Amino acid sequence: MFRRTFWFTAGAAAGVWATTKVNRKLKQLTPESLAAQAANKAVDTGHRLKEFALDVRAGMIQREHELGDALGLHAPVDGELPAPRRAAALESPYHPDHPKAAKYAEHRTHSHNRNEDH
């Protein structure tokens, strides 16, 4: 008699366990539950992507500073501006204000048009 009671109790417990397991799985497979799971995964993925983007941005800023230090871009700048470039243009003998401009005047008037009849 004790043996029958043991097996009856074991069977009842297994039935309750299986029924509970099946009901939980069915609740997980309802459309509302699936939508909630998908939304949770999407939010989690969004957080991971945001963390990744912030890590990439921090790495970019760090690398820019490293490159700036290597190239000397962060060095203190003196207040002087470079010399004007117009002075170099005036030194050309082809410039009309140059003292030897008359000597090179013929070069300015000579046509280099290939389509011109000679």
Secondary structure in CASP SS format (residue, H / E / C, confidence):
PFRMAT SS
TARGET T0000
AUTHOR 0000-0000-0000
METHOD secondary structure of the structure
MODEL  1
M C 1.00
F H 1.00
R H 1.00
R H 1.00
T H 1.00
F H 1.00
W H 1.00
F H 1.00
T H 1.00
A H 1.00
G H 1.00
A H 1.00
A H 1.00
A H 1.00
G H 1.00
V H 1.00
W H 1.00
A H 1.00
T H 1.00
T H 1.00
K H 1.00
V H 1.00
N H 1.00
R H 1.00
K H 1.00
L H 1.00
K H 1.00
Q H 1.00
L C 1.00
T C 1.00
P H 1.00
E H 1.00
S H 1.00
L H 1.00
A H 1.00
A H 1.00
Q H 1.00
A H 1.00
A H 1.00
N H 1.00
K H 1.00
A H 1.00
V H 1.00
D H 1.00
T H 1.00
G H 1.00
H H 1.00
R H 1.00
L H 1.00
K H 1.00
E H 1.00
F H 1.00
A H 1.00
L H 1.00
D H 1.00
V H 1.00
R H 1.00
A H 1.00
G H 1.00
M H 1.00
I H 1.00
Q H 1.00
R H 1.00
E H 1.00
H H 1.00
E H 1.00
L H 1.00
G H 1.00
D H 1.00
A H 1.00
L H 1.00
G C 1.00
L C 1.00
H C 1.00
A C 1.00
P C 1.00
V C 1.00
D C 1.00
G C 1.00
E C 1.00
L C 1.00
P C 1.00
A C 1.00
P C 1.00
R C 1.00
R H 1.00
A H 1.00
A H 1.00
A H 1.00
L H 1.00
E C 1.00
S C 1.00
P C 1.00
Y C 1.00
H C 1.00
P C 1.00
D C 1.00
H C 1.00
P C 1.00
K C 1.00
A C 1.00
A C 1.00
K C 1.00
Y C 1.00
A H 1.00
E H 1.00
H H 1.00
R H 1.00
T H 1.00
H C 1.00
S C 1.00
H C 1.00
N C 1.00
R C 1.00
N C 1.00
E C 1.00
D C 1.00
H C 1.00
END
